[in-house]
Amino acid sequence: MTAIPEQPPARWSELLSGGNALRSIALAGGVALHAVNVYIVTTLLPTVIDEIGGLAFYAWNTTLFVVASIIGSTLSTRLLARGGPRVAYLLALLVFTLGSAVCAMATSMPLLLVGRSVQGLGGGILFALSYALIHLVFESRLWPRAMALVSAMWGVATLCGPAVGGVFAEGGHWRWAFWSLLPVAAALALIVCLRLPARQALDDNGARPAYGLIACLVASVLAICAASLADSLWVNLGGIVAGLAIAALIARLDPRARHHLLPTGAYSLRQPMGALFAMMCLLVAAITTEIYVPYFLQRIHGFGPLAAGYLTAVMAAGWTVGALASAGRDRNGGAWQIRCGPLLVALALLALALLTPALAWVASTPGLALFALALAGVGLGIGLGWPHLLTRVLQAARPGEENLASASITTVQLYATALAAALAGLVANSAGLVEPGGVEGARSAALWLFAVFACAPLLALPLALRLTSERKECP
């Protein structure tokens, strides 16, 4: 039998030169556009609120963007199968551009939220397509490096997003931050036309997105989001109950559906898959508190948009550092990091609950350093165990459900982000962010927001202990 010649190891130069260079720019650029926009808006939002109002809807900017991203990511496969890589990508860029233009021209919060929703839809398609197209446009031996390049764009976003948003906000021209995204989208569109194939064989196996279940996901988030606007505690609680009831309905319907949203065992804490997803959701909830950090820093401590934006990005930077540091650990090392991560996140959030409302620390360099350390601790605690959690999700998948398990990671992460943002809005508004508002309202909201969300990683601790104990028992 003739031996199959071994392929030479992939080099970065192969991915970043010749025709592959433009393809890499197209795919990495799609994720970068989506990710940079997230940090631009996080930095801009306090300034936007000052001009057009709508403080009660602060968290809605994240919630609706992420909910629309969920819808967009689920539509990407069908768009790719029906229109081909080039058409699907250009359509995603067009939708994202339209949303950015609406945001730039918004004169009221409802109009801004419409723009953010359209942006999220286009961004979700871009996000999913950038990963889906890797195996279509590159040789298999280049896939790992291409995945790493695309994933690295979130790190780039933590550097560029706050800078773009902060510069335009401090100059009093926040609308131009949205307009600045359009030339980037146009350049990507040109590259796509030149280098992505118009048509390429893609078998979607006749699978259709679980539209009904996705609609239920959206409804569960919006129920909590709507309740955050009410002054009545009973209405607030009613929204939470309604949202959780719809989530329970999803858990009941999905296993019986023809096209599943999540893999087998995802809805039972007794199953490894369910415990893994639950732990992921609780950790994602912890870092979603970052959406309010720029507002607290600017309102309570008088930071400028640029400084507040970069301090907020420390959370995401901590996640990146933690993930890179732990990715090469063996099974026992990974188990230790999964166990310790939630405790570190909880301690960091409790530190933020104490430090953020305190007016004195801003005048102290050690106090500011401690605050930055707490922000980094939230991201670091999540990043330490995150690669190992994702690996265990793929390992826990039943035969034949590997692709579904892989795709469901994005769905679960986006849903957890949207749900946590809705809950954060409810907690902040109930704690006084809008009424009485001002510095005192922001201080009260900061204390309650970080303290309440510190419960999420604490709830993840027993799950972490059980998952790592079971892991040790495996042969």
N, C-alpha and C positions, 0 to 999 in steps of 0.2 A: 504494500500500500504506500502510495506516494505521500510523503510528509507535507503538510501545509506550511509554507514559508511563514516564519514569524514576522509580524509587522514591526517596523521600527518604532521606537517610542515617540510620542508626539512632542513637538517643541512649540513654544510660544510664538516663535518666528513664523511657523506655518499658519497659525491662526491670524496673525496680525500683519501678513504681507500678501501681495498679489490680490486676486479676487476675493480671497477670504477676509481681507482687511475690511472691505466695505460691508460684507455680510455681517461681520462681527460688530461693526459700528451700528448697523441697522438693528440687530437684535439687542445689543447692550443699550443702545440709545432708547429703545422703547421702554425698557425698565427704568432707565435713568430719568426719562421724561416724567413717568408716573411717580417715581420716588422723590425727585427734586420738588415736584409740585406739592407733595405732602408737606415737606418742611418749609417751603415758601409760605404756604397758607397758615401753618402753625405759627410762624413768625409774624405774619401780617395781621392776623385776626384781631388782636387788640386795637390796632390802628384803624382797621375797617369798622369795627364796632363804634369807635369814636365818631366816625363820619356818618354812617348810615343807621346806627342803632341795632337793636336786636340781640341784646345781651342774653336774654332768656333762651335764645336759639344757638348759643355758642357751641355746644356739643353737637348740634344737628349738622354742622359743617363737616364733621368727621363721620358721624353716623350715616348720613345720606350718601356721602362719597363712598364709604366702604360697602354699604348695601348695594349701591349701583355697581361697584366693582365685582361683587359676588355674581350679580346677574351677567355682567360682561364676561367674566372668566368662564362661566358655564356655557355661554353662547359661542365661545371662540372655536371649539372643535367643529361645530356645525358650519360656521362661516368658512373655516379652513377647508372643509370637505366640499362645500358647494362652490365657493368662489376661487379657491386656490390661494397660495401664500401671498401673492402680490395684492390681489383685490381685498383679501381679509385685512391685511396690514394697513393698506391705504384707507379702508373704511374706518378702522380703529383710530387712525390719525385724524381723519375728518371729524369724527364725533368728539374726540378730545379737544380739537381746535375750536369747534363750535362752543363747547362748554366753557373753554377759557375766555372766549370773546364775550359770552354772556356774563361771566364773572367780572370782566374788566369794565363792562358797561352798567353793572348793577347799581341801582339807586336806592334799593331797599333790601332788607334781609331776605324776604321771600324770593326775590329775583336772584339774589346770590345763591340761595339754596338750590334753585333750579339749575343754575350754571354748574354748581358743585356736583349735582346728580348726573348731569350730562358728562362732565369731566370724568367722574367715577366710572361711568359705563364704558367710555372709550379707554380709560386707563386700565380697567379690568381686562378688556380684550387684549390690549397691548401687553400687559403683564403675562397673561397666559400664553399668547402667541410667541413671545420671545423664548419661552422654554420649549414650547411644542415644535417650533421650527428648527431647533438645533439638530435633531436627528434627520431632518429632511435636507438641510443645506450643507452639512459637514460630514466628513468621514467619521466612522464610529470611533476611531482612535483619538479624534479631536474632541469628542463629546465632554470628557471630564474637564478639560481646560475651558471649553466654551461655557459650561455650566458655572465654573468658578468666575469667569469674566462677567457673565450676566449677573450673578449673585453679588459681585463686588460693587455693582452700581448703587446699592443701598448705602455702602460706605461712602461713596462719592457724594451721594445725596446729602449726607450729614454735614459735609464740608461746603457744598455749593448752595443748598437750599436756604439755610439761614443767612448766608451772605447776600443772595439775590433779594430775598424778602426783606432783610434788615436794611439794606442800602436804600431800596425804594421807599420803605416805610419811614425811615428817618428823613428822607428828602421830601416827604409829603406827597409822594406820587405812587401810592400803592397799586393803582390800576395798571401802571406800566409793568409791574411784576408779572401780571397775567399776559399782557401783550408780548412780553419778552419771550414767552414760550412758543409763540407762533412761528418765528423764523426757524427755531430749532425743529419744530414739527415739519416745516416746509423742506428743510435740508434732509431730514430723514425720509420724507416722501420721495425726493429725488433719488436718493440712494436705493430705496426700495424698488423704484421703477427700473433702475439700472442693473441691480444685482439679484433680486429675489425672483424665482421662477413664476411665470404667470399661472401655470398649471403644474401640478405634480400629483402622482398617484397617492391617494390617502384613503384608507379603508376605515370608515367609522363604524363598521359592523352594524349599520342600521340603528345604532344607539342614539337615543334622543335624550336631552337633558330632562331631569325630573322637574318639569315646570311647576307642577302643583306643589311639590315639596319646597321648591325654591320660593314660591309665593308665600308659603307658610313661614319660611325663615324671615322673609321681609316683614310679614305681618307681626311676628313676635317681637322684632326689634322696634317697629314703629309704635306698637302698643305702649311700650315703656317710654319711648321718646315723647309721645303725645302726653303721657301722664306727667312728665317733668314740668309741663307748663302750668299745671294746676296749683292753686294755693292750698288746697285741701289735702291733708295727710291721707285721708281715705281714698281719694282719687289716685294719689301717688301709689299707694299700696295696691289699689285695684289694677293699675297699669302693669305693675310687676307680676301680679297673679295672672293677668290675662296673657302677658308675654310668655311666662313659664308654662301656662296651660297649652298654648299653641306649640311650644317646644316639645311638650309631652305628647301632643298629637302627632308631631313629626316622628317621634320615637316609636309610636304605635303603628303608623302607616308605612314608614320606609321599608321595614323588613318584608312587608307583603307586596310592595310595589314591583312592577315589572322592571323598571329602571331605577336602581338604587342610588341614593345620595351619598351614603356612607357604607363602608364594608360591614360584614357580619361581625356582631359583637360590639359594635360601636356605641350602643345605647345601654349597655349593662356594665355597671361598675365591677361586677364580679368577673368580667372577662378582661384580659389584658388590654385589648383594643379600646374598650370603654374607659378603663382607668387611665390609659395613656392620653386619650383625647380630653378627658376631664381635667387632667393635670395641665395639659397644654392650654386649655381655655382659662384656667385659673391664673397661670403665669402671664398669659397675654393680657388678661384683665388688669394685672398690676402695672404693666408698662403703659397702658392706655391713659393713665393719669397724666402723662406728659402733655396732653393737649391743653391742659390748663396752666402749665408751668409758665409759659411766656406772659399770660395775663397776670398771674400772681406776682411775678418779678417786676412787671411794669407798674402795676397798680399799688402794690404794697411797698416796694423798695425803690421805685423810680428808675429802674433800668431802662436803657434805650432798646428799641426793637432788635438791633444787631446783637448786642451783648446777651439779651434774653434768649434770642434764637440759638446762639451757640451754646449757652448753658443748658438749654433744653436738649440739644443734640448729644450732650454727654451721656444721656440714658442709652440712646441707640449705639453710641460708640462703645459703651460698656458691654452691651450685648455682643457686638462684633468681636471685641477683644476676648471675651469669655468663650465664644464659640470657636475662635481660631486656636485658643490655648488648649481647649479640651478635646478638639476633634480627633487628635491622634492617640488619645488615651486608650488603654485596653479595657476589657469588660469590667474588671474590678475597679479601675480608676473611674470609669464612667458611672458606675453604681454609686460611688462616693460622691461624685459631683451632682448626681440627680438628687441625692438625699440632702446635701448641704445647700444647694441652690435656693430652694424655697425659704429656708431660714434666713439666708442673707437678704433676700428680697423683702421679707417681712420687717427685718430690723431696719433696712434702709428706708422703707416707707414710713415707719414709726418715727425715724429721725427727721424725715421731711415734714411730718405732721407737727413736730415741735419747732423746727427751725423756720419753716416758711412764714408762719404768722408773726414771728418775733421781729420787731422793728430794729432791735439793736445790732443784730449780727451783721447787717449790711455795711456798717462802718468798720467792721473788723476783718482784717485779711484772714486770720485763722478761721473765723466764722464762715466766710465765703468759701474757703477751701473745704471746710467740713460739709457745707451744703453741696458743693460739686461732687465730693466723695460719696455722699448719700445718693445723688442722682446716678452716678456711675454704678453704685452698688445694686440698684434696681436692675439695670441692664446686665451687669456682670453675673448676678445670681441666676438670671434666666439663661444667658448664653452658655454658662458652664455645663448645664445639662441638656441644652436644646439639641445638639447633634445626636446625642445618644437616645433621646426620646424619639426623634424622627427615625433613627435606625430601627428602634424597637417596633415602631408602627409598621414598617415594611416587613419585619420578621414575624409579626403577629398576624399578618394577612393570611387568609386561607388560600390554598392553591386556586389559581384562576382569578383571584381578586387583587393581585399585586398592583395592577394599573389603577384600579379604583382606589386602593389605599393610598397610593402616591398622590392621585388627584385630590383626594379628600383632605389632605393636609392643608392645602390652600383654602379650601372651603371652610374647614373648621377654624383656621386662624382668622380669616376675614370675618366670619360670623361672630367669633368671640370678641374681636375688636369692635364691631358694630354694636353688639349687645353691651359691652363694657362702656363704650362711649355714651350710650343712652342712659345707663345707670349712673355714670359720672355726672351727666347733666342733671339728673334727678336729685342726686345727693347735693351737688353744688347749689342748685337753685333753692332747695329746701333749707340749706344751711345759711342762706342770706346773701347769695351772690347778687341777686337782683333787688331784693328787698330785705334789709335797708340799702344794700349796694355800697359803692364807694370802697374806701380802704377797710373799714370795719367789716363790711359784708365779705370782702375778699379774704380777710384774715380768718373769719369764721368758716368760710367755704373751704379754705386750704386745710385747716385743722381737721374738719370732718371728712373731707375727700380722702386724704392720705390715710387717716386712721381707719376709716371703713374699708378701704381697699387693701389695707394690710391684712385683713381677714382672708383674702383670696389665697395668698401663698401659704398661710397657716393651714387652710383647708387642704392644700396640696401636699402637705407634709406626710400625713398617713398614707396617701396614695403612693408617694415616693418610696416610703419604707416598704410597702407591700410589693411594689413592682421590683425593687432591687432584691428583696428577699426571695421572690419567685425566680428571679433571674439566677440567683446563686444555686437554686435547686436544680436548674436545668443542666443536663449533662453537657 
